[in-house]
Amino acid sequence: MLIIIKEELIMGYGDPLNSTNDLKDRSQTDLIARMLYSEARGESDQGRRGCGYVVRNRMAKNSSEFGGNSYSGVILKKYSFEGMTTESALKPDINSTAWKECLELAQKFFLNPDSIVNPIGTCLWFVTNSLYKNKIKKSGSTESYTFNGRDYVKVTEKKVIGGHTFFKVQGY
């Protein structure tokens, strides 16, 4: 039996996939859950919500730079979420507590995103705390981040939650 919720065909959430190309055919909820699981399965609920809100914030920009205004467009945008290229995204452990929690949160993001408290404001990126520390330079209380190793952009918003640093840079 097929069930359609809010115009989304319900497939087997977390079904094993062979390649990242198979992600293109997945439902929005499945993609959100896979992103949360692959990027933040070891994080708190607040940390997972932060990762989900990076996607929402990018959707709100509705920019081709971030993949447009859909969950699938943003999550599948090349080089956006490294976790989506890993075995964790392709073959999540669907019997784990972490997967079940990520799937539950993904369903909330898809069906009722306004019910989820945003812990990161308007931040558009997140990286591990150690990567963030390696990619910034400080001048007094001002931090600047480099995406390419050469040019630095002023950080205008930052929030550290668990193992991730969420941030936004000048110009966004």
C-alpha positions as a Markdown table, in Angstrom:
| # | Residue | x | y | z |
|---|---|---|---|---|
| 1 | Met | 0.0 | 0.0 | 0.0 |
| 2 | Leu | 1.3 | 3.4 | -0.9 |
| 3 | Ile | 0.7 | 6.3 | 1.4 |
| 4 | Ile | 0.9 | 9.9 | 0.3 |
| 5 | Ile | 1.5 | 12.6 | 2.9 |
| 6 | Lys | 1.7 | 16.2 | 1.9 |
| 7 | Glu | 2.4 | 15.2 | -1.7 |
| 8 | Glu | 5.2 | 12.9 | -0.7 |
| 9 | Leu | 5.3 | 9.3 | -1.7 |
| 10 | Ile | 6.4 | 7.3 | 1.3 |
| 11 | Met | 9.2 | 4.9 | 0.4 |
| 12 | Gly | 11.2 | 2.7 | 2.6 |
| 13 | Tyr | 13.0 | 5.3 | 4.7 |
| 14 | Gly | 16.7 | 4.4 | 5.0 |
| 15 | Asp | 16.6 | 1.6 | 2.4 |
| 16 | Pro | 20.2 | 0.7 | 1.4 |
| 17 | Leu | 21.4 | 2.5 | -1.7 |
| 18 | Asn | 24.3 | 1.6 | -4.1 |
| 19 | Ser | 25.5 | 5.0 | -5.0 |
| 20 | Thr | 24.9 | 8.7 | -4.5 |
| 21 | Asn | 23.0 | 8.8 | -7.8 |
| 22 | Asp | 20.3 | 6.7 | -6.1 |
| 23 | Leu | 19.6 | 9.6 | -3.7 |
| 24 | Lys | 18.0 | 11.6 | -6.5 |
| 25 | Asp | 14.9 | 9.3 | -6.3 |
| 26 | Arg | 14.4 | 9.5 | -2.6 |
| 27 | Ser | 11.6 | 11.4 | -0.8 |
| 28 | Gln | 12.3 | 14.7 | 0.9 |
| 29 | Thr | 11.8 | 13.2 | 4.3 |
| 30 | Asp | 14.2 | 10.3 | 3.6 |
| 31 | Leu | 16.9 | 12.8 | 2.3 |
| 32 | Ile | 16.5 | 15.0 | 5.4 |
| 33 | Ala | 16.9 | 11.9 | 7.7 |
| 34 | Arg | 19.9 | 10.7 | 5.8 |
| 35 | Met | 21.5 | 14.1 | 6.0 |
| 36 | Leu | 20.9 | 14.4 | 9.7 |
| 37 | Tyr | 22.1 | 10.9 | 10.3 |
| 38 | Ser | 25.2 | 11.2 | 8.2 |
| 39 | Glu | 26.2 | 14.6 | 9.5 |
| 40 | Ala | 24.9 | 14.6 | 13.1 |
| 41 | Arg | 24.0 | 11.1 | 14.4 |
| 42 | Gly | 26.3 | 11.5 | 17.4 |
| 43 | Glu | 25.0 | 15.0 | 18.2 |
| 44 | Ser | 22.2 | 16.1 | 20.6 |
| 45 | Asp | 18.8 | 17.0 | 19.4 |
| 46 | Gln | 19.8 | 20.6 | 19.4 |
| 47 | Gly | 22.8 | 19.9 | 17.2 |
| 48 | Arg | 20.7 | 17.9 | 14.8 |
| 49 | Arg | 18.1 | 20.7 | 14.7 |
| 50 | Gly | 20.9 | 23.1 | 13.9 |
| 51 | Cys | 22.0 | 20.9 | 10.9 |
| 52 | Gly | 18.4 | 20.8 | 9.7 |
| 53 | Tyr | 18.1 | 24.5 | 10.0 |
| 54 | Val | 21.2 | 25.1 | 7.9 |
| 55 | Val | 19.1 | 23.4 | 5.2 |
| 56 | Arg | 16.0 | 25.5 | 5.9 |
| 57 | Asn | 18.1 | 28.7 | 6.0 |
| 58 | Arg | 19.6 | 27.8 | 2.6 |
| 59 | Met | 16.1 | 27.1 | 1.2 |
| 60 | Ala | 15.0 | 30.5 | 2.4 |
| 61 | Lys | 17.8 | 32.1 | 0.3 |
| 62 | Asn | 16.3 | 30.3 | -2.8 |
| 63 | Ser | 19.6 | 30.6 | -4.5 |
| 64 | Ser | 21.2 | 28.3 | -7.1 |
| 65 | Glu | 24.4 | 28.6 | -5.0 |
| 66 | Phe | 22.6 | 26.6 | -2.3 |
| 67 | Gly | 20.4 | 24.4 | -4.5 |
| 68 | Gly | 17.2 | 26.4 | -4.6 |
| 69 | Asn | 14.2 | 26.2 | -2.3 |
| 70 | Ser | 13.6 | 22.5 | -1.8 |
| 71 | Tyr | 15.0 | 20.1 | 0.6 |
| 72 | Ser | 16.2 | 17.8 | -2.2 |
| 73 | Gly | 17.8 | 20.7 | -4.1 |
| 74 | Val | 19.7 | 22.0 | -1.1 |
| 75 | Ile | 20.7 | 18.6 | 0.4 |
| 76 | Leu | 21.8 | 17.1 | -3.0 |
| 77 | Lys | 23.7 | 20.3 | -4.1 |
| 78 | Lys | 27.2 | 19.0 | -4.9 |
| 79 | Tyr | 29.8 | 19.7 | -2.2 |
| 80 | Ser | 27.2 | 21.0 | 0.3 |
| 81 | Phe | 26.9 | 18.1 | 2.8 |
| 82 | Glu | 29.9 | 15.8 | 2.8 |
| 83 | Gly | 28.0 | 13.2 | 4.9 |
| 84 | Met | 25.7 | 12.6 | 1.9 |
| 85 | Thr | 28.6 | 11.0 | 0.0 |
| 86 | Thr | 29.3 | 8.4 | 2.8 |
| 87 | Glu | 28.1 | 4.9 | 3.6 |
| 88 | Ser | 26.2 | 6.5 | 6.6 |
| 89 | Ala | 23.9 | 8.3 | 4.1 |
| 90 | Leu | 23.7 | 5.4 | 1.6 |
| 91 | Lys | 23.2 | 2.6 | 4.2 |
| 92 | Pro | 22.1 | 4.0 | 7.5 |
| 93 | Asp | 21.6 | 1.6 | 10.4 |
| 94 | Ile | 17.8 | 1.8 | 10.4 |
| 95 | Asn | 17.7 | -0.2 | 13.7 |
| 96 | Ser | 19.7 | 2.3 | 15.6 |
| 97 | Thr | 18.2 | 4.8 | 18.0 |
| 98 | Ala | 20.1 | 7.6 | 16.2 |
| 99 | Trp | 18.4 | 6.7 | 12.8 |
| 100 | Lys | 15.0 | 6.6 | 14.4 |
| 101 | Glu | 15.6 | 10.0 | 16.1 |
| 102 | Cys | 16.9 | 11.5 | 12.8 |
| 103 | Leu | 13.9 | 10.1 | 10.9 |
| 104 | Glu | 11.4 | 11.5 | 13.5 |
| 105 | Leu | 13.1 | 14.9 | 13.3 |
| 106 | Ala | 13.1 | 14.8 | 9.5 |
| 107 | Gln | 9.4 | 14.1 | 9.4 |
| 108 | Lys | 8.8 | 17.2 | 11.6 |
| 109 | Phe | 11.0 | 19.3 | 9.3 |
| 110 | Phe | 9.0 | 18.2 | 6.3 |
| 111 | Leu | 5.5 | 18.2 | 7.8 |
| 112 | Asn | 5.6 | 21.0 | 10.4 |
| 113 | Pro | 8.9 | 22.9 | 10.4 |
| 114 | Asp | 7.5 | 25.8 | 12.4 |
| 115 | Ser | 7.2 | 23.4 | 15.4 |
| 116 | Ile | 11.0 | 23.0 | 15.6 |
| 117 | Val | 12.9 | 25.5 | 17.6 |
| 118 | Asn | 15.7 | 27.1 | 15.6 |
| 119 | Pro | 19.0 | 27.0 | 17.6 |
| 120 | Ile | 21.2 | 28.6 | 15.0 |
| 121 | Gly | 19.5 | 31.8 | 13.8 |
| 122 | Thr | 20.4 | 32.5 | 10.2 |
| 123 | Cys | 23.6 | 30.5 | 10.0 |
| 124 | Leu | 24.2 | 28.9 | 6.5 |
| 125 | Trp | 27.1 | 26.6 | 7.2 |
| 126 | Phe | 28.4 | 24.1 | 9.7 |
| 127 | Val | 31.6 | 22.3 | 10.1 |
| 128 | Thr | 33.3 | 20.3 | 12.9 |
| 129 | Asn | 34.7 | 22.5 | 15.7 |
| 130 | Ser | 38.3 | 21.4 | 14.8 |
| 131 | Leu | 37.9 | 22.3 | 11.1 |
| 132 | Tyr | 36.4 | 25.7 | 12.0 |
| 133 | Lys | 39.4 | 26.4 | 14.3 |
| 134 | Asn | 41.8 | 25.5 | 11.4 |
| 135 | Lys | 40.1 | 27.7 | 8.9 |
| 136 | Ile | 39.7 | 30.9 | 10.8 |
| 137 | Lys | 42.0 | 33.8 | 11.5 |
| 138 | Lys | 41.3 | 36.2 | 14.4 |
| 139 | Ser | 41.8 | 39.9 | 14.6 |
| 140 | Gly | 40.8 | 41.0 | 18.0 |
| 141 | Ser | 37.2 | 39.8 | 18.5 |
| 142 | Thr | 36.6 | 39.4 | 14.8 |
| 143 | Glu | 36.9 | 36.0 | 13.1 |
| 144 | Ser | 37.2 | 35.4 | 9.4 |
| 145 | Tyr | 36.7 | 32.1 | 7.7 |
| 146 | Thr | 38.3 | 30.7 | 4.6 |
| 147 | Phe | 36.5 | 28.3 | 2.3 |
| 148 | Asn | 39.3 | 28.0 | -0.2 |
| 149 | Gly | 42.4 | 28.4 | 1.9 |
| 150 | Arg | 43.3 | 31.8 | 0.5 |
| 151 | Asp | 40.5 | 34.3 | 0.9 |
| 152 | Tyr | 39.0 | 35.1 | 4.2 |
| 153 | Val | 35.4 | 36.4 | 4.9 |
| 154 | Lys | 34.3 | 38.0 | 8.1 |
| 155 | Val | 32.1 | 35.7 | 10.3 |
| 156 | Thr | 28.9 | 37.6 | 11.2 |
| 157 | Glu | 27.1 | 35.0 | 13.1 |
| 158 | Lys | 28.3 | 31.9 | 15.0 |
| 159 | Lys | 26.9 | 29.3 | 17.3 |
| 160 | Val | 28.8 | 26.3 | 18.7 |
| 161 | Ile | 26.6 | 23.2 | 19.5 |
| 162 | Gly | 28.3 | 20.0 | 20.5 |
| 163 | Gly | 30.8 | 19.0 | 17.9 |
| 164 | His | 29.7 | 21.5 | 15.3 |
| 165 | Thr | 30.3 | 25.2 | 14.7 |
| 166 | Phe | 27.4 | 26.9 | 12.8 |
| 167 | Phe | 28.2 | 30.2 | 11.1 |
| 168 | Lys | 27.3 | 32.8 | 8.6 |
| 169 | Val | 29.7 | 35.1 | 6.7 |
| 170 | Gln | 29.5 | 38.6 | 5.5 |
| 171 | Gly | 27.6 | 39.0 | 2.2 |
| 172 | Tyr | 24.9 | 36.5 | 3.1 |
